[in-house]
Amino acid sequence: MAIEFERVNYEYQAFDGKAYLALADVNLSINLEGEFIALVGETGSGKSTLAQHMNALLTPTQGRVRMFGLTISRDTTRDKHVKLNPIRQKVGLVFQFPEYQLFEETVLKDITFGPRNYGVSEEEATARAKKAIHTVGLDSSYLERSPFSLSGGEKKRVSIAGILAMEPSVLVLDEPTSGLDPLGRKALLEVFKNIHEQEGKSVMLITHDMDAVYEYAKRVLVMREGNVVYDGAPSQLFTRRNIRVWNLDVPDVLKVTFALKDRFNLEVPGLPRNRRELLEAMREVLA
C-alpha cells in the first residue's frame, strides 16, 4: 500500500484575488513502510503544501491523492460522508514550530490529547505517552512538567511524542532541526533514524539541511516552483552538475571529499556519508 499523488495541482488564493499555483502536476508514490525521505527545495517551492496533502489538511484543486483506501479530490470536502480524521491519525504531521501543537497544562496531557480525541482510553493513552516520551529521548519525569517550561529542543521532542502516541504509519516532520545546536540536531536525527528502523515507520523529513539529507535519507524529493524535479538517491543528487540550478548546497563531507581529489589527487573510495566514514576512508588511503 502507498500514498499516491496523481496529477495533483493546488492553488492558493492570494490577497489580490489572483491564484498562486503551489503544486503543479505532481505524480508521486510513497510507501507506508521502509521509506526515509528528505523533501527539499527553496522556500516557496511547495514542500509544506505537499506534506499537508499527505495529511488531508489540504485537498487538491485538480487531480487526486489515494491513501488508506480513500481517494481525495476537489469533491471530497463536499461529501459530508467522507471522514478525513482517520487519515490524519495514520499520517502524523509535526509542524516546524512546536508551540503550534503544545497547549495543555502538562506534557502528559499534551501527548495524550490526540489519542483521547480518537477514542483511546485514558489508561491506553497514558501508556502510549510513556512509550513516546522515551522514544524521543526524554524520561518519564517530563510528563508532569509544563510544556512551556521546556527548552526549544525539548518542546520539539514533546511535539513529536504527541504525534507518535497516535501510532501513525507515516511520520512527516517539517524542519524539525531548525534552531538547534549541532549536538541537539544530531541527537534528534538519531531519534528519527531509530523510529524508522526500530518501528518500521516511513519518515519524511522536510529540511534545508543538506548534511542531514545526505547522511540519513534513502530517497530525496526536490521541489521547484511546485514541481517535483528530482526523485532518487541522495548520492546521485549531490553528484549532479546542475544541482546549483535548484539552489541546493553540497553536503560538507562531499565538499571535503571532492577537494581532496581536486587539490591533492587523493582518491577517497566510495562516497562517505558522514565525518566518521570520511576519516575511516582517509586512514585506509593514507595507510
Secondary structure, 3 states (H helix, E strand, C coil): CEEEEEEEEEEEECCCCCEEEEEEEEEEEEECECCEEEEECCCCCCHHHHHHHHCCCCCCCEEEEEECCEEECCCHHHCCCCCCHHHHHHEEEECCCHHHCCCCCCHHHHHHHHHHHCCCCHHHHHHHHHHHHHHCCCCHHHHHCCHHHCCHHHHHHHHHHHHHCCCCCEEEEECCCCCCCHHHHHHHHHHHHHHHHHHCEEEEEECCCHHHHHHHCCEEEEEECCEEEEEECHHHHCCCCCHHHHCCCCCHHHHHHHHHHHHHCCCCCCCCCCHHHHHHHHHHHHC
